[in-house]
Amino acid sequence: MPQSSDSKAKYTDKQKRKAEHIEESYKEKGVSSARAEQIAWATVNKQSGGGEKSGSGVHTPASEKRKARQDSAQNAADTRKKKDNPNSLESQTKVSLLEKARNKNITGRSNMNKQELILALRHGS
C-alpha cells in the first residue's frame, strides 16, 4: 500500500491485512490504486470503527460493528449476484462496454477503465 506505516499506526495487523486484501480485490476489478485504497480503508473503518489500538474506534459498540460487517457482506453478495447475471454490465468485456459507450456518445470513453465505463453507462453521461 502506498501509505506510510506511521499514518496507520493505530490499526491492528489484522486490520491492515484486511485493508490490503480489499484493496487488491478492487484493483483486480479495474479500480485505480488510489480509489481502491480509499474503499479498503473506508470498509475497514466501517466494520471496526477505526484503529483499535487506541482512540474512538475502541469505544464503538460491538453490535454496531457487527451490523457494519453484515452490511458490507450484503453489499458484496449483491455485487456477486449482479456479476453472475449474463446481461449485467459487470459480466461484459471492456470491448463490448466501449461499443455501448460509443453508441451512447459518452465522451472520454477511450480513457476509461472497465469500472468507469460501467458507471458512465449506468448514469448515461
C-alpha positions as CSV (number, residue, x, y, z in Angstrom):
1,M,0.0,0.0,0.0
2,P,1.3,3.5,-0.8
3,Q,0.5,4.9,2.6
4,S,3.3,5.2,5.2
5,S,3.0,2.8,8.1
6,D,3.0,5.8,10.5
7,S,-0.3,7.1,9.2
8,K,-1.9,3.7,10.0
9,A,-0.1,3.1,13.3
10,K,-3.3,2.8,15.3
11,Y,-4.6,-0.1,13.2
12,T,-4.0,-3.7,14.2
13,D,-2.1,-6.0,11.9
14,K,-5.4,-7.8,11.2
15,Q,-7.0,-4.6,10.1
16,K,-4.0,-3.7,7.9
17,R,-4.1,-7.2,6.2
18,K,-7.9,-6.8,5.7
19,A,-7.4,-3.4,4.0
20,E,-4.7,-4.8,1.8
21,H,-6.8,-7.7,0.7
22,I,-9.8,-5.5,-0.1
23,E,-7.5,-3.1,-2.0
24,E,-6.1,-5.8,-4.1
25,S,-9.6,-7.1,-4.8
26,Y,-10.7,-3.8,-6.1
27,K,-7.5,-3.3,-8.2
28,E,-8.3,-6.7,-9.9
29,K,-11.7,-5.3,-10.8
30,G,-10.1,-2.3,-12.6
31,V,-10.4,0.4,-9.9
32,S,-7.5,2.8,-9.7
33,S,-5.0,2.2,-6.9
34,A,-5.8,5.4,-5.1
35,R,-9.6,4.7,-5.2
36,A,-9.1,1.0,-4.2
37,E,-7.1,2.1,-1.2
38,Q,-9.8,4.6,-0.2
39,I,-12.5,2.0,-0.4
40,A,-10.4,-0.5,1.5
41,W,-9.8,1.8,4.5
42,A,-13.4,3.0,4.5
43,T,-14.5,-0.6,4.6
44,V,-12.1,-1.4,7.5
45,N,-13.2,1.7,9.3
46,K,-16.9,1.0,8.9
47,Q,-16.5,-2.6,10.0
48,S,-14.3,-2.0,13.0
49,G,-14.8,1.6,14.0
50,G,-11.3,2.7,13.1
51,G,-7.9,2.0,14.5
52,E,-8.4,-0.2,17.5
53,K,-5.1,0.2,19.4
54,S,-6.4,3.4,21.0
55,G,-8.8,6.2,20.2
56,S,-12.5,6.4,19.4
57,G,-12.7,3.1,17.5
58,V,-12.2,1.2,20.7
59,H,-15.5,2.6,22.0
60,T,-17.6,1.6,19.1
61,P,-20.2,-0.9,20.4
62,A,-19.8,-4.5,19.3
63,S,-23.4,-4.5,18.0
64,E,-22.6,-1.5,15.7
65,K,-19.5,-3.2,14.4
66,R,-21.5,-6.5,13.8
67,K,-24.2,-4.5,11.8
68,A,-21.5,-2.8,9.7
69,R,-19.9,-6.2,8.9
70,Q,-23.3,-7.6,7.9
71,D,-24.0,-4.6,5.7
72,S,-20.6,-5.0,3.9
73,A,-21.2,-8.7,3.4
74,Q,-24.7,-8.0,1.9
75,N,-23.2,-5.4,-0.4
76,A,-20.6,-7.9,-1.6
77,A,-23.2,-10.6,-2.1
78,D,-25.3,-8.2,-4.1
79,T,-22.3,-7.3,-6.3
80,R,-21.7,-11.0,-6.9
81,K,-25.3,-11.5,-8.0
82,K,-25.1,-8.7,-10.4
83,K,-21.8,-10.1,-11.9
84,D,-23.3,-13.5,-12.3
85,N,-26.2,-12.1,-14.4
86,P,-25.1,-12.5,-18.0
87,N,-27.0,-9.4,-19.0
88,S,-25.3,-7.2,-16.4
89,L,-22.7,-4.7,-17.4
90,E,-20.1,-6.3,-15.0
91,S,-20.2,-9.6,-16.9
92,Q,-19.4,-7.9,-20.2
93,T,-16.0,-7.3,-21.7
94,K,-14.4,-3.9,-21.8
95,V,-14.6,-4.0,-25.6
96,S,-18.3,-4.5,-25.5
97,L,-18.7,-1.8,-22.9
98,L,-16.7,0.6,-25.1
99,E,-19.0,-0.2,-28.0
100,K,-22.1,0.6,-25.9
101,A,-20.4,3.8,-24.7
102,R,-19.7,4.7,-28.3
103,N,-23.3,4.1,-29.3
104,K,-24.4,6.4,-26.4
105,N,-21.9,9.0,-27.4
106,I,-20.2,9.0,-23.9
107,T,-17.3,11.4,-24.0
108,G,-13.9,10.3,-22.7
109,R,-14.7,6.6,-23.1
110,S,-11.3,5.7,-24.6
111,N,-9.6,6.8,-21.4
112,M,-11.9,4.9,-19.0
113,N,-11.3,1.6,-17.3
114,K,-14.0,-1.0,-17.1
115,Q,-15.4,0.2,-13.8
116,E,-15.6,3.8,-15.1
117,L,-17.3,2.6,-18.3
118,I,-19.9,0.7,-16.2
119,L,-20.6,3.8,-14.1
120,A,-20.8,6.1,-17.2
121,L,-23.3,3.7,-18.9
122,R,-25.4,3.4,-15.8
123,H,-25.6,7.2,-15.4
124,G,-25.9,7.8,-19.1
125,S,-23.4,10.6,-19.1
